[in-house]
Amino acid sequence: MKMIARNVLLLAALSTTWGCSSGSAPVDIGDGRTGEKLEDYAAVWEGYAEAHEFSDGSDKLKLTLDATGNGTLEIGDSARLPPATDPNVGYAVTFGVNYEIQNLVPGVLYPLNTAKVESARVQFSVNPNEVERDWCAMQTSYPVNTFALDNSTGYACWPDGRTLSKPDGTCEFSNDDFSAVVDCRRMYLCNFGEACACDAQKCTVNEPPLAKQGSYTKFDAALLDGGNSLVGTMKIGPDEAQSSVTIRLQRH
């Protein structure tokens, strides 16, 4: 009789537990993290991009995220890139279509565009141009013709003139005042790739409006394994041909 009574009490306790988890409230995935708040994702996350290699041959990823949605993303397994020191030489880039920077560079700590949570998934994007932030700040701002209907003047880190890429791999710039051999990567970054945005006083990294952020790296992931795993997708590459890569990260 004692055994029967004990079994009845155990079943009653289990029934109470199941009843509590069957309501409409979010399921607790461990340590009070439901995946519906930014603070649930606040951590240092390390892992990899599944079946994908970055330009240094590594698949590693490291994400640092705080409770306000700010943080950094680092790809690959390369040493941190040295800072830009020469404004006349293009810095640390591999160009894509139209000389735009379309992929992240290993060895760079990229700031996140502030993260948000939707449907228990953390989402953010990263501007590939961020690799040029310090280099852009070193550039001289030049007034240029924007070729708008009103013939207005804008600003860029490359003056108006004629540019020429030569078969020997060098580039030449000329205008009515002078001509000179110039670094091709600098010319591409300023004259074509629009990595920098300038005003009358200075230049900084270009952050296109939302409608033109097609080459931004996009991140979308959900918590698993009691909140200790972050699994989702990372979209990389140019807007017209972005590819989705599965990412798997662990909380540290």
Secondary structure, DSSP 8 states (H G I E B T S, - for coil): -HHHHHHHHHHHHHHHHHHHTTSSS----STT--SSSGGGG-EEEEEEETT---TTS--EEEEEE-TTS-EEEEESS---------TTS--S----GGG---S--TT--EE-EEEEEETTEEEEEE-GGGGGHHHHHTS--EEEE---TT--EEEESS-SSEEEE-TTS-EEEE-SS-EEEE-HHHHIIIIIS--EEE-SS-EEE----GGG-TTSEEEEEEEEGGGTEEEEEEEES-GGG-EEEEEEEEE-
